[in-house]
Amino acid sequence: MLPITAFILAGGKSARMGSDKAFLQLGGRSLLSRALDIARAVTSDVRIVGDPEKFAAFGPIVPDIYPARGPLGGIHAALSASTTDLNLILGVDLPFLDLRFLQFLIAEAQSADAVVTVPWADGHFQPLCAVYRKAFLPMAEHALDQGRNKLDALFSEVPARVISEKELSAAGFDFAIFRNLNTPEEWEQAKQQVADRP
């Protein structure tokens, strides 16, 4: 197992979904269970960033220090709790991630002299499937103290290793691995996709 801590960000409001995404069932398993399983395949130290009352039964919990501040608040809480330099951050609603990609991502982060190692796919950063070093913590805290919640904006302020679409394609990764589920429609599509698999 690699010297890395994995954090599942499960504290979102799920406002567009209308129910807690972490507990949505896909292929007979919750999104939280899927995220925990894939994270545990790369490290034995896996924690959930979210409400202790909701998630304590599923593993070690890290509560937000800056509540209701979105993903940046969750990443800040994660890095505050971490004892490793490298930290894998995963959104709870990425059911199509594959293990080979996480291994690739972590290897890139280990070899890069960067504070953040983040994929760029479909014209966007994928900050909830990225590796952050502890050195990102003061940047996150400073932004939160200033009332800034936008995570992507910080990537230009730190040494970042951006994994390009070209690199992802060359390594054989489909951008669909980054599909997240925000609405009931996206959830229905995902259920159909899982049901259609051989």
Secondary structure, DSSP 8 states (H G I E B T S, - for coil): --SEEEEEE-----TTTSS-GGG-EETTEEHHHHHHHHHHTT-S-EEEES-HHHHGGGS-EE--SSTT-HHHHHHHHHHHH--SSEEEEEETT-TT--HHHHHHHHHHHHHS--SEEEEEETTEE-TTEEEEEGGGHHHHHHHHHTT---SGGGGGGS-EEEE-HHHHHHTT--GGGG----SHHHHHHHHHHHHH--
